[in-house]
Amino acid sequence: VIINKIAHLIGKCGYLPKQIAAVTFTNKAAAEMRERVEKLLPGEGNSVWVSTFHSMCLRILRREIEHLGYNRDFSIYDTDDQRTLMRQILKELKIDSKTLRERAVLSQISQTKNRGGNAEDYLSESDGDYLSKLIYQCFKRYEEKLKENNALDFDDLLLKTVQLFEADPDVLAYYQERFRYIMVDEYQDTNTV
């Protein structure tokens, strides 16, 4: 459906391929969609932005992240990098691994970021108990360390793009003008961010 809609927009409605974005969840689905677009629209299909959410946001951030105080050559922390960083933070804050495990903290951070939140949001949404306050301290330090290291985690690729659009109306306007049509595969599976 999305592929035929893209072909219709270009062939019948006169939209330029670069004005169209198609977004999906997995690299495999994006590659298949890209292949189908290029087959249906030889020579034009490769100008349509077909990617995963994370790839699209990465592409935008590589171009625009300086508006958020990061350098364009930022690193992306994978799961192992995140765990290593969180172990350092737990050690730095003198929090025993029996009291709080790095996976538990990272899980709370991820859930909060996927709702569009930050450390303060986590604290205000939590019970305010002892464990929540520890997680808040870790979350806050985690964000500081990522910024110091000019790094983002996987969840940040989406969240920082949203923050970029909220913080800079000119950047938002550029992408709103650039993409006249955005089609999302499996839209019902998206979260707020």
Solvent accessible surface area in square Angstrom, and as a share of the most:
residue,aa,sasa,rsa
1,V,158,0.91
2,I,31,0.16
3,I,22,0.11
4,N,102,0.52
5,K,84,0.36
6,I,0,0.00
7,A,22,0.17
8,H,91,0.41
9,L,4,0.02
10,I,18,0.09
11,G,61,0.59
12,K,164,0.69
13,C,66,0.39
14,G,60,0.58
15,Y,69,0.26
16,L,95,0.47
17,P,17,0.11
18,K,103,0.44
19,Q,42,0.19
20,I,0,0.00
21,A,0,0.00
22,A,0,0.00
23,V,4,0.02
24,T,2,0.01
25,F,84,0.35
26,T,73,0.43
27,N,115,0.59
28,K,163,0.69
29,A,33,0.25
30,A,2,0.02
31,A,49,0.38
32,E,80,0.36
33,M,18,0.08
34,R,91,0.33
35,E,110,0.49
36,R,132,0.48
37,V,1,0.01
38,E,67,0.30
39,K,154,0.65
40,L,84,0.42
41,L,21,0.10
42,P,106,0.67
43,G,76,0.74
44,E,76,0.34
45,G,1,0.01
46,N,107,0.55
47,S,49,0.32
48,V,8,0.04
49,W,21,0.07
50,V,8,0.04
51,S,15,0.09
52,T,7,0.04
53,F,45,0.19
54,H,42,0.19
55,S,48,0.31
56,M,22,0.10
57,C,17,0.10
58,L,51,0.25
59,R,133,0.48
60,I,7,0.04
61,L,0,0.00
62,R,90,0.33
63,R,113,0.41
64,E,16,0.07
65,I,0,0.00
66,E,94,0.42
67,H,103,0.46
68,L,34,0.17
69,G,55,0.52
70,Y,15,0.06
71,N,91,0.47
72,R,120,0.44
73,D,114,0.59
74,F,4,0.01
75,S,56,0.36
76,I,61,0.31
77,Y,37,0.14
78,D,83,0.43
79,T,73,0.42
80,D,96,0.50
81,D,60,0.31
82,Q,27,0.12
83,R,62,0.23
84,T,61,0.36
85,L,8,0.04
86,M,0,0.00
87,R,117,0.43
88,Q,98,0.44
89,I,0,0.00
90,L,8,0.04
91,K,166,0.70
92,E,82,0.37
93,L,61,0.30
94,K,181,0.77
95,I,19,0.10
96,D,81,0.42
97,S,62,0.40
98,K,186,0.79
99,T,64,0.37
100,L,7,0.03
101,R,158,0.58
102,E,24,0.11
103,R,148,0.54
104,A,47,0.36
105,V,0,0.00
106,L,18,0.09
107,S,47,0.31
108,Q,59,0.26
109,I,3,0.01
110,S,33,0.21
111,Q,90,0.40
112,T,1,0.01
113,K,3,0.01
114,N,43,0.22
115,R,126,0.46
116,G,38,0.37
117,G,6,0.06
118,N,67,0.35
119,A,3,0.03
120,E,89,0.40
121,D,51,0.27
122,Y,16,0.06
123,L,58,0.29
124,S,91,0.59
125,E,105,0.47
126,S,29,0.18
127,D,134,0.70
128,G,31,0.30
129,D,70,0.36
130,Y,153,0.58
131,L,77,0.38
132,S,11,0.07
133,K,108,0.46
134,L,18,0.09
135,I,12,0.06
136,Y,40,0.15
137,Q,86,0.38
138,C,0,0.00
139,F,0,0.00
140,K,85,0.36
141,R,56,0.21
142,Y,0,0.00
143,E,43,0.19
144,E,70,0.32
145,K,40,0.17
146,L,2,0.01
147,K,90,0.38
148,E,114,0.51
149,N,71,0.36
150,N,27,0.14
151,A,0,0.00
152,L,0,0.00
153,D,0,0.00
154,F,111,0.46
155,D,25,0.13
156,D,1,0.00
157,L,4,0.02
158,L,22,0.11
159,L,8,0.04
160,K,23,0.10
161,T,5,0.03
162,V,50,0.28
163,Q,53,0.24
164,L,0,0.00
165,F,44,0.18
166,E,133,0.60
167,A,69,0.53
168,D,25,0.13
169,P,97,0.61
170,D,112,0.58
171,V,9,0.05
172,L,57,0.28
173,A,52,0.40
174,Y,84,0.32
175,Y,12,0.05
176,Q,111,0.49
177,E,113,0.51
178,R,49,0.18
179,F,12,0.05
180,R,116,0.42
181,Y,73,0.28
182,I,102,0.52
183,M,21,0.09
184,V,38,0.22
185,D,38,0.20
186,E,84,0.38
187,Y,148,0.56
188,Q,137,0.61
189,D,92,0.48
190,T,46,0.27
191,N,74,0.38
192,T,124,0.72
193,V,42,0.24
